[in-house]
Amino acid sequence: MVKIRLKRLGYKKNPTYRIVVIDGRCKREGAPIEELGHYNPKTKEMKLNLASAQDWVKKGAQPTATVTYLMKNCDEEGKLIYNKKETVKLSKKAQAKLEAEREAQAAAAAEAAAADEAQVEASEAKE
């Protein structure tokens, strides 16, 4: 079975990878059928021949989970796009304060809606 996977390069604690098409029975650093690009996880730099990778997938090559992620998150030029979500963890006090503010805004909106309805009913009663 032909696979699209990462081939590790670089020295100790500084990995870089080549994205290669290789026979699934070969070693990780075995001779590839074709090199599709490279990926550096430290600098988040990637270059991928996406058209060739998609052709191999159509032919039946199985990409690994990491390669699938990289293929989905790259643009047409083969560069990696990061949509990193920033998550902020609030303390319990801050969460309670935020919920109280939201409830106060909801109550104010409900009061405003009730006041508008009362004005509409009063104007209809006068007519």
MOBELSUL-V365551 format. One record per residue. N is the residue number from 0. PHI is phi in whole degrees, 0 to 359 (999 if undefined). PSI is psi in whole degrees, 0 to 359 (* if undefined). Layout:
BEGIN
N|PHI|PSI + N|PHI|PSI
END
This chain:
BEGIN
0|999|135 + 1|272|135 + 2|235|152 + 3|253|115 + 4|214|179 + 5|266|139 + 6|247|119 + 7|282|135 + 8|230|183 + 9|91|176 + 10|255|184 + 11|305|128 + 12|63|18 + 13|220|71 + 14|282|146 + 15|227|153 + 16|231|147 + 17|255|139 + 18|268|116 + 19|231|156 + 20|260|125 + 21|213|155 + 22|294|135 + 23|298|340 + 24|273|350 + 25|282|164 + 26|292|165 + 27|300|321 + 28|262|21 + 29|291|175 + 30|288|123 + 31|278|157 + 32|285|317 + 33|206|143 + 34|262|126 + 35|261|340 + 36|168|195 + 37|219|161 + 38|213|129 + 39|244|107 + 40|290|338 + 41|288|314 + 42|264|358 + 43|59|32 + 44|263|135 + 45|213|145 + 46|223|125 + 47|221|134 + 48|276|89 + 49|294|322 + 50|297|316 + 51|293|321 + 52|296|318 + 53|293|325 + 54|298|317 + 55|295|322 + 56|295|321 + 57|296|328 + 58|283|349 + 59|115|5 + 60|290|140 + 61|259|112 + 62|283|146 + 63|287|172 + 64|298|318 + 65|294|317 + 66|294|322 + 67|299|316 + 68|299|315 + 69|295|322 + 70|293|322 + 71|288|330 + 72|254|36 + 73|235|153 + 74|275|187 + 75|294|333 + 76|278|352 + 77|91|15 + 78|264|146 + 79|286|136 + 80|248|124 + 81|254|122 + 82|249|69 + 83|282|126 + 84|269|131 + 85|271|125 + 86|250|134 + 87|243|126 + 88|261|120 + 89|266|152 + 90|287|169 + 91|296|322 + 92|295|316 + 93|294|321 + 94|295|318 + 95|296|319 + 96|295|318 + 97|296|318 + 98|295|321 + 99|296|319 + 100|296|319 + 101|296|318 + 102|296|320 + 103|296|319 + 104|295|320 + 105|295|319 + 106|295|319 + 107|296|320 + 108|294|321 + 109|293|320 + 110|295|319 + 111|296|320 + 112|294|320 + 113|294|321 + 114|294|320 + 115|297|318 + 116|296|321 + 117|295|321 + 118|293|320 + 119|295|316 + 120|295|321 + 121|293|320 + 122|290|325 + 123|290|325 + 124|292|326 + 125|291|329 + 126|277|*
END
